[in-house]
Amino acid sequence: KNDAESFLALFSAGLIEESPEGRAERAKEWKNVDANGNGLVSLAKIDRWIKQSLVSKYGKCEGIRLWRACRLGTLRAFDQVKDIVPPRIPRKDGRGRATSGPGSLSASGNDFITKREFRLLVSLLRVYARMVDAFSVIDGGGNGDARSLRTVGSIGDYSDRHIDLTEWLEGYEKLSGSGFAALGCVTDPKQAFTDMYADCGERVLLREWCDYLEKAEVEGGTEMGRLFTTVAEQKNARDAEMTAASAKGAGKSSPAKPLPVGRTEDFKTFNSCFSFLSGKTDKARSSRARSWRTLDDNGNGMASLAEVDGWIKIRLVSHCKSKERGGAIWRQFRPAYLRAFKRAREVAPDERTKKSAQTELDGGEFISKKEFRLLCGFLCAYARMHDAFRVIDSSTTDDCGKAIASLEKLQDDRRIERQEWLCNYQKVSAHGLVALSGISNPEAVFDAMDADKGGMVLFGEWCRFLEESEVNAGTDMGKMFISATEGKKKKTAILRQSLAQDLTMEVEISAMGPTEELEKFLACFEELTAQNQEGREARGAEWSLIDANANGLASLAEVDGWVSQRLVRSFGEEVGGNLWRLFRPSFILAFNRGKILAPTIDVGSANTDTTTDDYISKAEFRPLVAYLCVYARMLDAFSIIDGGGAGVDANDDRRIELREWIEGYGKVASHDLAGLVGIVDPQEVFMEMDADGKGMVLLGEWCQYLEKKEVEAGTEMGKEFDTLANQKDTRDTKMTSASAKGLGKSSPSKSSPAKPPPITPTDDFADFDACFSSLSQETDEARLSRSRSWSIVDANGNDLASLAEVDRWIKVALMSHCENKERGGAIW
């Protein structure tokens, strides 16, 4: 947080105060920003002002570092503020010279802020600097120090500009004191993470992070939330003014322009440049051969995305006979090139080098001459899709040519919102795409396109929807997509077979055996599993260390602490601590296996339903230690394959991929695990381990597979698993029988009297229900009562009530109903 505090120190609270001193300070800073005095400031000027201010205060190196760290927050603050004051067209005289006066409202986008928006900008700069700081603490596992925050503004070693679930679960508690309502008390971190990612991409981007925090602040009615509410209200007022001006102008203007249908001139030029190359005639083949020689200038038979991109530009410039015109078309359709390249490179396997199989399987970076014809066809197909996408995304008028002010802020943002689609879908009906012609229910079509239900259609979703429609309709374009899909399947099968054969032949597999660390771990715990007098005495002594409070139960935290202490006692603090950290992922597996053997007993209070199934009992202690040894052995084998060797390094990602398995399965053949011995077809074994079919084996899947193989082989370990499973079944049978027997008794037992079942609602609920149930009735008296209650909830009279306002009203109503502040507050 040092960086955020340094940033906030520059833009002090005095700069945003509504006082004479605050206004004077803002006027001084505004003069520094608006150097040319035209009353408008662009993002570039704001960015330069912040950079200069930071450098002036903290020096060049530190100032530039802070500037880079908070740049993303600067961009978001500017985007939020720039649309508050409506843009205006300067008033001009008869000769076209600018005159004094406010001018008329402009229907074009607003790329500047005015002096009126400057105070809100500074306020949001402070807020978003803190949000970016909090984001950086989680992203990459940073601590909010200079290193971790720096990488948010620029791609670095510690940040990938998104937060995944693992990072969130490991770091969310660090932000409990960050001052944000959404982070102050996270009771269900997984649900909070799900609420954050709006696009269902299972990772949280900075935009989604800020949206989530803003929403919580607004709902909580905090000071920060009131700031966001102010910005939203001013934007709504601006939109209303723009809509009114647009309607007024529409009444005076000439008849609306005819609805634009069909492809744009830019696309027609692009298509005429490349469509011929995808043909199957002799003339087309000859032209393709010449074009390939131009593209593959180094003669290696491959072309990268960069080479394809450069070739497209050169060809367009030559075709248009104009550098500017060709360059403009090249830039416009660039988003289509990547999709076309990815589609084409998946078709033909590379037959030149033996070691290309894994590279291509992972998504090769080149296309071959065999894939060049399809590349040209895909370029035209995706350019057509992009042209239609851009027609809708760039429009600010409806299908009758009427200007829609609210579309301005959605214009050219590389996504199609529902309103944009409904206003403009007819403009692309003649683009030659099946899904866009003859649309009778545009709402349903939008829902079908919006695959992730994020309320917007991205270019990827747009293309996938159009592709599927072309395939289903059996068009020529659809047949091209089918051909590519079939080619991809064949290529994948060939590459997988080649990879398995090559690695089996080339990799010299030598069994490593259990690591030295595993030997030490087993030596420390295996003696406690002995079923003799010495083993029982040793377990008794160790149990007294775990069960320090003598309640006969041990939690996962207590077991974890005991394992650490025993390892440190045996090998010293450094070696013991390293062993504890190395095998720690296996402890929870052993704990969960061992805790379900003894009969379940309710050990919770009246307000909780905790049972002994949440703990390890003394009867389950020996199986627990046995499982610790078993799962440590499995984890040791897992770690040897994950990353390509023993120990933990940068290549360890806690999952085993096919390449790692094929290269390393022989290294663990002497780990004394039945599932790892005598493997004939490693690829088939991998597919069996990969239970969810996602192309990787996680530790849980790995252990489940090895357990199953031990039981099938009838090994000592397998018999242990089988015995413990039988014990669990016996326990479950006894529990079921006891439950049925208890239900059959007419009176409770003397030894353990049964609690009388609650047959009526509690007094707390009775009071709560009496307070509010009458408000839900459909009577005149209830309507009058609801009207009075609403006037209390909606104190500001805006006909809206936030969660915070409803919560506060419930509290006040209960206190009034109970005529007792403490009683009402307790029920609330």
Phi, psi and omega in degrees: 000357181299321181294316179297319180295322177296320179294316180293329179296329179289318180256076187295163180298334180297335182288342182248003181287146176268064180227163178304321180294318179296317180295322179294319180293321179293321179299322179295315180291325179298322177297325178291325181282310184270070187295327182272358174067026180268002177078005180231141181227130180273171176299322181298321180291318177299315181298317180292322178297315179298316180299313181296321180295318180292318178296320180296324184274322189244000183093165188296307185296308183292321181296316180294323179297315178295322179298315179294322183298322187255014185294323180295324176294323178299314181298317181293319179299317180297314181298325180291325190269329192296342183262010184282311179269124183300137176290147182231149175271126182303141178285136182234154178273189184296336180266007178084012180269144180294139177238172179288160180119161186288340182077182182258158179294140179258141177271359181276171181292159181250118182248016183224164169242156179251177180297327179298331183267356189293320181296316178296325178300313181297320178300315181288330175301318179294318182293311185288334173298320178291321179294318177297321178298315179296321178300318184291332178297321181277314185295117179082004178073026181285176179244014182082012180277183185299323184293310184291324181288327181301324187285349176290320180285335179217150184294125182225193184283340189251347186235137173245016175065020170207158181250122175264175187298321181298314180298320181295312182294328180282337189237355188296330182292337178296340186258012183296335179253024184281347178091007178259136184300321184287343185250356185290321182213086181271108182273327180232089186298327181292319178293321178299320179295318179298321180294334184285314187277112186284331185265010179058028180272006178059027170206150187254120175274166181300322179299315180292323177302310182295319179301317182295315180294319179300314182300318180294323179294318180295314180294329180278352179065029181282173178298319177296320179297321177296327176297314179295323178297319178300315179299315181297317180296319180293325176295319179297319178297320179296317180297320179297319179295319180294319180296317179298317180294323179294317180296321180295318180292325182295328180291333183266340190282172178285170181306150185298148177295150179297149182298123179285122176235164179085179185279152180285163178297326179298317180291320180301320177295315181297315183295320180293336181283327190241339187298324182299328184290344181267002181286169182247018179275165178298322180294320178293320179297318179296318179294322177296320180298318178295318181294323179295321178297324177292319181290312182267066186291339179269358174067025181268003177077010181225154177223128179275172178298320180297319179293319178297316180300315179294321179295319179300317181297313181299317182293320179294317179299318179293319182293320181278346183055033179205123181295318181292313181295313180296320179295323180294317179293320178302314180294322185296321186259014183300323178303336181283335186294319182296317179295318179297318181296313180298320180294317185288324186288350183272000193268306187253126178291148179281120184257010186273320185236144182290329188270011181274351187300309182294321179299314179291323180297323178282354182109079184301160185258012184222160168244155179254175181297328179297332183267358188292321180298315178295324178303314181297319178296319179291326177302314180292320182295311183286332174294321177298314179297318180293324179298315178294319179301316184289328177301318181284317185291333185261001185272143174239018177233158178276188185289356175253007180087004182281133181292135177242107186297324184291348178278347184299317183286348178263356189288135174051045177253016176062030174203153181250117176276164182302318182295318178301316181296312183295328181280337193229004187298332181289342182291342184248017183292339181252028181275000179079025179241126188304316186292344185258359181254141176066040181282122179257334181230082184298330178298314180295322179295318179298317179298324179290324179289322184283078188297322183268004178056038179269003179083009180208157179247117176275167184299323179297315178296319179303311182293318180297320179295315181293321177302310182300320180294320179295319179296314181296327181278347179071029179286172177299320177295319178298320178297325178295319178294321178297316179300318180293321180295316179295320177297323179295317180298315179297317181297317180298317179297316179297316183293320179297317179295317180296319181297315180297317181293313183298315182292324179295323181281320190271327186279122176278106187267121177234127182295127180272330184076175179301144180285166178297325179296320178295319179302318179294317181298314181294322179298331183282329189243338186297330180297336181281353182266355183296136180262057176223182184298318180297318179296319179295320179294319179295319179293323178298318180295318181289325180298324179296333177284323179287310186272066185296328181271004174056036177264005177078009182226151178225129179276172177299320179297320179292320177296316179301315179296321180294317178301315179299313182296319181293319178295319179294320178298324185278324189235002182093165188294317184290305182293316179298318178296320178295319178296319180299314180293322184295318185259006184301324179302338181275345185296318183292327176296315179295319181297313181295328177289318186280334190284351187257013186272318182283155179303146181280132178230137178286119179240010183274172177273186180297333185261358181230160178240045179285138178233175178292348175291352175267002184221168170261129175265172181297326179294337181263003187292316181296313175302324179301312181296321177298317179293325176302316180292318182295310184287333173295320177296317179295319179295323179298315177295319179301316184291328179295320181282319180292114181092352174089009179183172181290161179084183182242126176217191185295340181276351181279116180239018176062030175204153181248123177263168185303316181299314180297321181294313183294324179286335190237359186296329180289340182289340184249018183293337181255028178274006179061041176234122188301325183289350183249007183251141175065039181282122180263316182240092184298329181292320179293321178297318179300316180296326178290322178292322183285079189299323184268000175067027183263009175083013178208152181247119177272168183300320180298315178296320179301311182292320179298319179296314182293321176301313181301317181292326177295317179295316180297324182279348180066032178287171177301318178295319178296321177297324178297315177299317182295318179297314181293326177294321177295321177298319179296317179298318178298316179299316180297321179296316179297318181297318180295318180295316180296323180295316179294320179296319180295323180291332181282343182286144179272337181226151183290155177289151179290323184289322181224084182299134180283144177288136178295134181291138177289124185248354179228156176299155179289165177297325180299314179293323180301317177294318180298314182296320179296330182287325191241342187296326182295335182288344183265002183277157180260063177234162179298319180296320179293322179296318178297319179294321178295321180297317178295319181294321180295323179297333177282318179295310183270066186296330181271359174068025180264009179064020178226147178227127178277170176301320181297320179292319178297316180301316180295320180296319178301316181298313181297318181296318180293318178297321179291319181294318182279347183054032181205118184298316182292315181296314180296319179296324180294318180292321179299000000 
